[in-house]
Amino acid sequence: MAAAGFEIHGGGYRAEIAAMGASLRWLEFDGRALTESWELGTKPPLASGAILAPWPNRIRDGHFRFDGIDHQLELTEKTAKNAIHGFVRRMKWDLVSESEDRVELSVAVGLHKGWPYPLQLTVAYSLGADGLRVQYRATNTGSIDAPFGLGAHPYLRVGDVPLDECTLRLSAGTRLPLDPDRMLPNGSSVAVQGTDYDFTEHRSLRGVVMDTPFSALDTDPDGRCRHELQAPDGTTTTLWTSRAFGWLQVFTADPAIGKGYPGRGRAVAMEPMTCPPDAFNSGIDQIVLKPGGVWSGEWGVTASG
């Protein structure tokens, strides 16, 4: 593949990763699509496959206070007056190493308006019999404490099965209510049991519209939390996350809300996040990296059926 991206193979899986943003452009198993995609070298639609750092989701008014100092970030979601999804999805990452089944990329976050915290991020995509594994490492290369958060923005699919024919199961017990105009928290987390947001058992996605942060994630004995998108014949695409990712944002792309996924219409993003929206103001699950401090986390995707 050209320098614009990298292709890896392993365990019957194939993945393509873009150099710009180190975004996951494509994942398939035995020829069956497991993610949505876009044309390499173009801007990923609806943040598809992007890495969201040094914060995921939104910061209210682009403003936060840390260690007694006020910071004003650029408003990158201008209509809602938010700073959204950090910096690195718009940066070209450097190749660290490459093999048939693994590629590792790195980027220096650097200094930005309202962001005086130098960080070094690395991501390694690898493929094997259990599917895709995505591993992150963030290091504070500065001389003062730094706030930090990270997320990813994959859109999952089960081959060519339309989303409305699929069911969804989430290992999540609570959701965080959001203001529908600015998509910022407007209350405390509430239980999903018995509500329209209860996907603890497989439920149809027909007509479902969400842009919702979930938490209280149930972890299996191996330390992973699993969420499933399933076709009518039982074929399943599973997203798993490590304990480092305590939140999952679920977003349905839909032409009816003016945000259809190009070439597909309705699609679903299942976004592992270390913290909820506006965490730099609420402090909920905000990570603080000491000088020289390191954070690591991982998630992945497997196919079954």
N, C-alpha and C positions, 0 to 999 in steps of 0.2 A: 504494500500500500504506500502511497505517496507520503511525503513528510507532513501532510496535513493531518495524518492519523496513523493508527497502528491496528493491526489485526492479529488476534491470538486464537489458538485452537487447543482443545483438550477435552477428553471425556465425552466426545460427541457434541460438544458445544463450540460455538464460534462467536466471537465478540469483536466489535470495532470501537476504538476509543479515539476521539478527536484530540489533537494537540492543543487546540484552543479550548481552554477551560477544563481540559482533561475529562471531557464529558463522555458518558456512555452513549455512543451513537446507535448501537445495534447489539442485540443478543438473540441467539437462536439455538435450538437443540434439535439435531437430526432434521434440519431444514424447517423446523417449526418456530415461528417468531415468538419471542418471549417479551419483547419490548417494542414500543413504538420507535420510529426512526425519523431521520431527516437527511437531506443531502449534505454530504461532507463538504466543508468549506463555506457553508452558509450558517446564518444565525439559528441556533436550535429554537424551534417554536415552543412557546409556553414553558421556557426553561427546561426543555426535555433533556434528561440525562445529566443535568448540571450538578456540579459541586457547589454548595452554598456555604461560604465561609468568608470572613471570620465570624459571621452570624448567619443563621438561617431565617427565612421568613422576613418579618417586618419590624422596623423600629419606628415608633410613633414620632412624627415630625422630624425624623432623623436626629433626634436629640437624646442623649443619655448622659448620666453623671456617674463617674467612676473614680473612686479614691478622692472624692471631694472636688473633682475637676469636671466642668461641663464641656461636652463635646457636641459639635454640630456637623453631622454628615451631609453629604450631598443627597438631595431628595431625588431618588431614582424611580420612584412611583409617584409621579408629579400630581396626578389627579387626586389621589388619596393622601398626598403629602407624607409619604413614608420613605424611609431608606430600606430597600428590599434586597435580600439574598447576598449581601456582601460584595466582594470585589473579584474573586478569583475566576468566576465563570466567564469574565471578559478578558482574561489574561492568558497568554501562551505559556504552557508549562514546558519544562525542559526534560528531555529523556535522561533517565538515570541508568536503566538497564532494560534489555529486551531479549526475550526468548520465544520459543514457539507457543508456550502456554502462559506467559506472564509478561507484563510490561509495567515498569515503575516510572512515575513522573514526579517532578518536583517544581515548586514555585516559591519565590520570596514574595510575601504579601506586600512588603514595603510600606511607605508612609502615604497617606491620602488625607484629603480634607477631613478634619475631625477625627483622624485615626493616627495617633502617634506611636503605634505599637508594632514594631517589626516582628514578623513571624515567618517561619519556614514550614511549608506544608509538603508532604509527600503522599502519593496515593499509589497503590499497587493493585492492578487488576490481574487475577489469575483464574484459570479454568482447570477443572478436574472432573472426576466421576460424580462429585456432588454439586457440580454446577459452577456458577460464578461466585468468586469471593473478592470483596473490595475492602482493602485495608488502608487506614489513614494513620498518619503521624503528624502532629503539630508541635513545633518547638518555639518557645519564646526566645528569640535571639536578641532581645533588648535588655535594658538594665533596670526596668521597672515592671511591676505586675501588669498583666494584660488580661482584659476580658476576652472570652472566646466562646464560640458555639459553631457547630457544623451540621449541615444537612446534605441530603442528596435528593434528586428529583427524577427518578425513573418512572416512566409510564409503562405499566405492565399490560400484557395481552396474552391470550391463549390462542396462538396461531391466528387464523383469519376469522375466528368466531366473533361476531359483533358483541359489543359490550353488553347490550341489553339482553342477550341470551345467556350471560354469565351470572354466576353468583359470587358473593364476596363473604369471607369470614375474617374477622379481625380479633386478635387476642388482646382486646383493650376493654377496660372496665369503666373508664370515664372519658368525657370530652370537655374541652374548654370552649365556652360560648364566645362568639365573635360578633362585633358590630358589623352588620352586613354591608355598610357603606365603605368602611375603611379596613375591614378584615383584621381588626385589633381586638384583644380580649376586652370583654365588657362584663365580666363576672368571674366567679370561681368555678373550678372544675365540678362537674355534676355526673352522677352515675348514668350510664347508658341503658341499664337494664329496663326492659319494657317500653323503651322509647323508639322513635324513628331512627335513632343512631345506634341501635343495638344490633351489631353484626357478630355477636359471639357465636352464633350458628349461621351456616350458609343462608344468605338471603339474596333474592334477585336484585340486580342493579337496574332493572328496567325503569326508566324515568327518574332514577335517583340523581339528585344534584347535591354535591357536597364540596365544601372547602373548609375542612374541619380538623383541628388538632385533637388527637386521642392520646391518652396516657393510661396509667395503671396497667401496663403491659404484662401479660402473663408469660412467664419464662418456663421453658421446658427443662428437664433435668440436665440437658447438655449445655445450659446457659444461654440458649437462643430462644428468641420470641418469633413465632411464625404467623404469617398472614397469607391467606389463600384466595386466588382468583381462579374460578373453576368453570369449565365448559359443561354443557348438558351431558356429555358422555363420560364425565369424570376426569378428563384431562385437566391438569392443574399446573398453574404457575405459582410458586411459593416464594414470598419475600421473607427472609429471616434477618434478624438484627441481634447484635450482641448487647450486653447490658449497658454499654456506653451510650446507646441510643434509647432514651427513655420516653421518646415521643414519636408519634407517627401522624403526619398530616396526610389526609386523603382529599384529593381534588379531582373532580370530574370535569374534564373538558367537554363543552357542549355548545353547538351552534346556537341553541336557543338562548344562551346568555352572552352571545357574541364572542365566545372563546372556544370554537371548535378546533379539534386537532386536524391539521391539513391532511387531506386524503383519507381520513378516518371518521371525522365528525366527533362522535362521543368516544372518550378515552378516559382512563383513570390513572392518575399519578398516586403512587404510594411512597411517601417521602419520609425516610428515617431522619429524625432530628434529635440533637442532644438536649434541646430546650424548646419551649413554646414561643410563639410570636411575642415580640417586645420584651424578651427576657432581660435585656440590658437595663430596662427600667423596673420591671417587677422583681428581678433577681431570682426568679424561679429557675432552678437548674442551670444558672449561669456558671460557666467554668472560669476559674481564675488561674492563669498560668504564671508562676513565679519566674524570674529571670533564669533561663536555662531549663525551665520546666517543660515536661513533655506530656501530651495527651495522645491516646491511641484508641481506635475503635474500628469495628468492622461490620459489614452486612453482606448479604449475598442473595442470589436467586437460583432456585432449582426447578426442574421440570419433572413431572410424574404423570403416569397414566398413558 
